[in-house]
């Protein structure tokens, strides 16, 4: 079964308030077998005109587990903590390729 990835682009407008979300989200991620691969950090646009403010990328064992994480009560509560803390928060769930045999 291929892994799944959550790709997130956001513009945090209240960094101090956003810390509550950053403290709450990891437990929900871990509860569904997820892990952070990228959580902010240095970035450089190599092609195109995309200028993200902040990028995160998470890995989950499957598409279904990632979706269950997103819909979980634990993550719903975490999402509520980021309300009003960002100008935008875009998230897409994508299934990865199956590893070659």
Secondary structure, 3 states (H helix, E strand, C coil): CCCEEEEEEEEECCHHHHHHHHHHHHHHHHHCCCEEEEECCCCCCCCCCCCCCEEEEEEECCHHHHHHHHHCHHHHHHHHHHCCCEEEEEEEEEECCCCCC
